[in-house]
Amino acid sequence: MSEEAETIYERVARLEDEVASLRSELDVFKKALRNKIARHEIRMIKEGRDISSIID
């Protein structure tokens, strides 16, 4: 086996790092979406509309 070949352990570690990075990005998107929904709900309340929150 070549010294340049990636071991299974190195590959797993690299993939775990990629998954952690993607999860972090997903958390940012989820927070942004929650904020957008909250602003929309506030606007609806100010307009006197009845709302049911979809964020729980």
Stockholm file with secondary structure:
# STOCKHOLM 1.0

chainA/1-56         MSEEAETIYERVARLEDEVASLRSELDVFKKALRNKIARHEIRMIKEGRDISSIID
#=GR chainA/1-56 SS CCTTSCCHHHHHHHHHHHHHHHHHHHHHHHHHHHHHHHHHHHHHHHTTCCCCCCCC
#=GC SS_cons        CCTTSCCHHHHHHHHHHHHHHHHHHHHHHHHHHHHHHHHHHHHHHHTTCCCCCCCC
//
